Amino acid sequence: MPFSSSEIEAGRKLFAADWQFVAAAGTLERLPPMQGLEIAFAGRSNVGKSSLINALTSRKALARTSHTPGRTQELIFFSASPALSLVDMPGYGYAAAPVETVKTWSEFAKDYLRGRRNLYRVYVLVDARHGLKAVDLAMLDLLDQAAVSYQLVLTKGDEVKEKDVPARIAGVKASLARRPAAYPDVILSSSRTGAGLPELRAAIAALLAERA
């Protein structure tokens, strides 16, 4: 769904604020108090969650990036006001960590998704070069079961040939057709070129306006 110029501007203003690190939590007991809305970013390890958060907020190092899959092992919270927090989730799938460690933080992330009452939407990031994988589908199953609204964002869109983009988006949309918690629109993005970022900012600003 195309956004109007006023919606794009609302998104720009929202993310032009002074976004800061708020908290890091590796257990439910360490989660910050619930306030306002929380928007979480989930995806396979190294899909580009931290890079996308940095690009959205125009901050080079707000979220720590790494070339090592699984480096993020906690939920990382960022905020510019009490009304909205962004949450960088641990990557799922392959991770350069002991099996028991991966299992522990994966279960914690699932508990967060199932039980966080002010979690308003999860943006599931999928590498545009590869499309949905089995681990992505497992995450979508979890979100459907937990009745948590989610939307797919294709990352690294600049690395897909332009002629292949429509088929890649159509394939992802087809996979969402019968999923009850899925938002039907798919956003193609690139943290490197900025493609899709105005639309993603506008989408998040619209969610905030819905709850105002």
N, C-alpha and C positions, 0 to 999 in steps of 0.2 A: 504494500500500500504506500503510494507516494506521500511524502510529508509536505505540508505547506511551508512557505518561507518563514512564517511566524513560528511554526513548530521547530524548524531547523534553528532559528534564532534562540528559542527557549532552551534548546539543547546546548547550544554554544555557551550561553550565559551560565547554565548549570555547571558545566565542566570548566568554565574559566575561573571558578572560585578557587580558594586556597585549599586544595586537597592535601590531607596529611595522614600519616600512619596513625592508627588508633590502638590496635591491639593485635597480638598473635596468640592463638589458642590451640593447644594440642589435645585438650580434653574438654568435655562438656562443662566441667567445673570452672574452667578458665575463660569460658566465653564471656564477652562483655555484656553488660545489662542490655536488654532489648529496648530500643527506642527508634522511632521513625520506621522507615522501610529499609529492608536489606535486599540488595540485588547481588546474587552470587554468580561467579564465572567458573564453570566446570569444563573439563576436557581432558583428553589424553595427555600424558606427560610430553612436554615439549611442543604442545600445539600452539603455544603463544599467548597464554592467559596473561602473564605478567607484562609482556610487551604490549598487549592490547590495552590494559589498564593504564600503562604509561602514556600510550598514544592518545587515549581518550582524555586524559587529564593534562596533556601537554607537559608532562614531567618525565625527564629522562630516566630517573632512578627512584620513582616513588615505590614501585613494586620491583623487587629484586629479580633479575632474569639470570638464567643459567643455561649452558649448553648440556648440562648433566641432567638426564631425565630423572624426575622424582626428587629434585632438590627441595622443592616446597613441601614441607611435611606438617604444616599447620594451616589453620584458617587464618588468613591475614586480612584485617579490617582497615578500611580507609574511609575517611569522611571529610566533608567540608562544612557540614551543619548537622544538627541533631535530626534533621528530617530524612536523611538518606545516608546509607553506608554501602560501600562496595566491598565484596568479599572475594578474595583470591583463594580458591580451593586447591587442595593437593591434587596433582595430576593422577589419573587412574591409568591402568595398563602397566607397561614396563616402567620400572624405577630402579635406579642404582642404589639399592638399599637392601638390607637383610629381609628375607621373606616375612618374618614375624613383625618387623617394623612396618612393612607395607600393609600387612593385614590389620595391624592396630590402627593406623591412621585412616585406612579405608573404611573400617567400621565406624570410626568417629565421624568421618564425613557423612556417612549414611545416616547416622543418628541425628546429625545436625539438619540434614535435609528433611528428615521425617518429622522432627519435633520443634523446629524454630518457628514460632507463631508469626513473627513479623517478616519472614522471608516471603517476598512478594513475587519474585520471578528469578529463575535460573537461566542464564545464557550459556548454552552448551556449545562450546567451540569445537569445530571439526575442521581438520586440515583439508582445504579445498582441493589439494592435489590428489587426495586419496578417497574422499567421501567417507560415508559411515562405515565403521568397522564393528566387529562383534562387541567389543568393549563399550563402544558408544551406544549401541542398541541396549546393552544391559543397563546403562545409566538412564536411558529413556524409559525403560521398563520400571526402574525404581521410582522415577519422578511421576510416572503415570499412576503407580500404585499408591504413592504418597499424596497424590492430587496436588502437586506443586506445579504451577504454571511455568512453562519453559519455552524458549525460542532458540533456534539454531543460528549460529553465526559461523560462516565459513571463513577461516583465516588463510593468510598467505595467498590471497586471491591474485596477486600480481604474478605468481609463479604458475598460473594456469593459462594456457593458450586461450586467447579471446574467443576463438571459434568453439572451444569446448565448454565454455562457461554456461550457456543455456541448458545443455544436457546435464551438466553436473548439478545445477540448481533444481532442475525438474526431477532428477533422480532422488534428491534429498527430500523434496516436497512430497513425492509419492510415498516415501517411507513414513511420512508423518500423517498421512491421510486418515488413518483409523486410530490415531493416538489421542486419547481424551484430554490430556493436559497440554498438548502441543499447540503453540501459536503458529498459524499456517504460514506466515511470511518468513522467508529466509534472507538473511543479510550477508552479502559477500563483502569481505573487508580485507584490508591490508594495512598493517601497522607501519609498514615502510613507506607506502605512497599516500596513506590517509584515506584511501577509498573506503566507502561505507561508514566511516566514522561519524560524519554529520548525521546520518540516518540512525545510527545506534544511539548517539547522544539524544536525538529527538525522541526516540522510542522510550528511553529511560525517563526523560523529562515528562513525557506523556503519562507514564505510570505514576510518577509523583503527583502530577496534576489530578489524576483520577482519585487519589486518596486525600487530596487537600481538603 
